[in-house]
Amino acid sequence: MPGPALIVIPSRLKATRLPDKPLAMIGPEPMILHVWRRAVAAQAGPVIVACGDSEIADAVKKAGGEAVMTDPALPSGSDRVHAAAETYDPAGKYPVVVNVQGDLPTLDPAIVAASLAPLERAAFDIGTPVALITKSEELTDNAVVKPAVVFKPGEKIAAALYFSRNLIPSGDGAHYHHIGVYSFRREALRKFVSLKPTGLELRERLEQLRAIEHGMRIGAVLVDTIPLGVDTPADLDRARRLLGYA
């Protein structure tokens, strides 16, 4: 293993399509607590929530979780994760930091643990899970990010060469759905947040392309399930149904 991991969930209230999204109720609890509980259940390391707003921190602490306040002006979730990790662990006890997006209330805890697997190989700086696309509508859905990756027979880890909102690669063969969980070697996370956004990143609106454009290697790990990402009121209603709170 690459060493003990620190799990960080970045969260802030500012959202255009679903205001106050982390505090949106799913049953008796806000969404951020559903994600936090699933990250804890992964048993991959301590879990903290990197909060851009005190209301989120209050909700997490009330439930018994750990919250770290971060500058609300930070430009991205990765910046928030890095800031929280440096505050929580300035001595670098945890050589791996896992970024779990705070809008995945149906996340299978096993995916968090699986994201660490690529870092068992020295070739990779970052690990991230992908799952086989089985619904034809996802192939043309620009909200579904697709990695260019080919797994050898019997293998569940391979290099992710590119990511796009369009369908890649062309030709016959499997296509995969990228899941918003990233495991970073600590030095890779520090490097990543020091880099300026790149042309492909801005063009595709995909932060992970910044890493690829700067020569960092991303290892994809194949998992079995795709969590629902909540971005809209319709997504929230679907999450409530999936979790039995409709």
N, C-alpha and C positions, 0 to 999 in steps of 0.2 A: 504494500500500500504506500501511497505517496506521503503519508503522515496524517495526523489528526486533522479533522475538518471543522471549520466554523460555518454554520449555515446562517445566511443573512437574507431577510425578506425586505426589500426596499418598498416603502409605502408613503404616499402623499395624497392629499385630498384633491389637488388640482387635476381635473380631467374634463375634457370638453364634451365628450359624448355621454358620460355618466358621472355627473358631479358627485363629490364625496363618496366615490366608489368604495374605498376600503371599509367605510362604515355602513354600507348598504346592508340591510338585515337579510339574513338567510335563516329562517326559523328564529330561534331565540338569540342568535349571536351575529355580530357583524362579519362580513366576508373575511376580513383580515384574520380573525380568530380561527376560521375554518382552515385557512392556509397554514397558519402557525401550528395548529394541532396536527395537521398532516405532516408538516416538516419535522415536528418533534417525534412523531410516530416512526419516522424513517430510522431513528436511532443512529444517525450518521455523525452526530456531533452536537454541541450546544447550538441553540437556535436563538437569534436575536432579530428584532424588527428594527430596521433603520427608518426612523420616522422623520418626515418633513413637517409634521404638525403635532401639536401637543395633544389634540383630541385622540389621535391614533395611539400615541404612547399611553395615554390614560386607560384606553380600552384594553390594551395588551397587559399593562401592569395589573389592572383589576382582575384579569383572568389568571394571574400568576406568571405571566411571561416577562421576558426581559426586553426593554426597549432602549434604543440609543437615539438621541435627537441629532439630526443632521441639518445642515444649512438648507432651507427650502429653495434657495436659488441654484442649487447644484443642477447641472444640465441633464443628468440622466440617472437611471436606476443604478448603473454600474458605478458612477461617481458616489452615489449614496451608499452603496455597499462598501466601497473602499473606505470612505470616511468613517463609517460605523466600525469596520474591522480595525482600523488604526486606533480608534478611540477605545474599543473594548479590549483589544489585544496589542498594545503598543510594543510589547516585547517580542512579538512574532511567535508565540507558542503554537499557533495553528498555521502550518505551512500551506494549507489549502483553504480557500474560501469559496463557498457555494452560494450563488445568486439564485434565489427562488422567487420568481415574480409573484407579487401579492394579489394577482387577480385569477388564481387557479384554484378555486375552492373544491374542485373534484379531483385534485391531484392525488395519484396513487403514491403513497410514501415510498414504495420501492423505486420509483423513478429518481427520487433524490439520491438514494444510495447508489443507484446504477450510474448516475452522472460522474461518479468518482472513478469508474473503471478505466476510462481512457488514460487517466493520469498514472496508472500503473506502468505505462509505457513511456519511456524517457522522451520519445519523439514528440509528444503532445504537450502544449502549454495550457490548453483549455479542453474541457470535456463537455459534451452536451448530448441530450437524448433525442432520438428520432424514432418515429413509428411508421410502419407501412401504411400508405394511403389505400383504403379499401372502399371509400365512397367516391364515386365518379365526379360529384360536384366539387369536391375539394381540389381536383386537378386544375380547375380554372378559377378557383376562388383566390383573389389576390390577398385576402386576409390570412391565408394559409401559406406559411413560408416553407419553401422546398429546398433541401440541400442537394448539391451534386455529390453523391456518395455511392459507392458500389461496395457491397459486402461480399467477401469471398465465401464460398460454400462452407457452412459450419461456423463462420466467424460472426461475432456481434459487435466488433469494433473496427472502424475504418476511418480514413482521413476524409473530412468534409472539405471539399475543394472550393466550394462557392455556395452561396445562398441567394435565392431570388423569390420574389412574389409571383413570378411567372413560372411556367412549367419547365423544369430542367431536370435531367438532361433530355435531349430529344431522342427519338428512336424508341424501339421496343425495350421493355424492361420495367422493373419496379420503380416507383416514386415514393418519396418519404415526406412526412409531415414533421417539421421541426417543432420541438417543445421548448418553451422558454425557461430552461434551467441551465445554468452554466457553472461548472467547477473550474476554478482558476488556481494555478500555482500562485502563491502569494506574490512572487516577483513578477509574474505575468500580469496580475491585476494592477500592480503599481505601474508597470510599463504602459498598460492599456489606457489607464485614465490620464496618463501624461501626454498621450498622443492627441493631435487635433483630428477632428472629423475629416474623412477622406472623400474623394469624389464618388466612388462607388457606394459608399455608405450613405451619402446624401441622396444619391440618385435612386437607390433601392429603398431608402429609409430603413436600413438594417444595420444596427450598430456592430454586429459581429464582423462585418466586412472590413471595418477599420483594422481589426486584428490581422485578417488575411492579407490586406494590402501592405501591412508592415512586416510580413514574413512570419507571423506567429502561426503555429500549427494547431488546428482544432480537430479533435478526435470525436467522432460520432459513435454513440452506443445505441444499439437497437433495443427498443423496449416494446411492450405488448399493448399499452393503452395510451390514449390521447386525452389529456384533461381538457375540460372546457375553459377557454379563456373568456373572461367577462369584460366586455368593452361597451356594451349597449344595454338599455333597459330590457330588450328582448333576450339577450344573453343571461341577464340576471334572473328573469322569469324561468328560463330553461334550467339554470343552476338550482333554483328552488325546487323545480319538479324532480330533477335528478337526485337531489338529496332528500326528497320526501317531504318538502315543506310547501308544496303547491296548494 
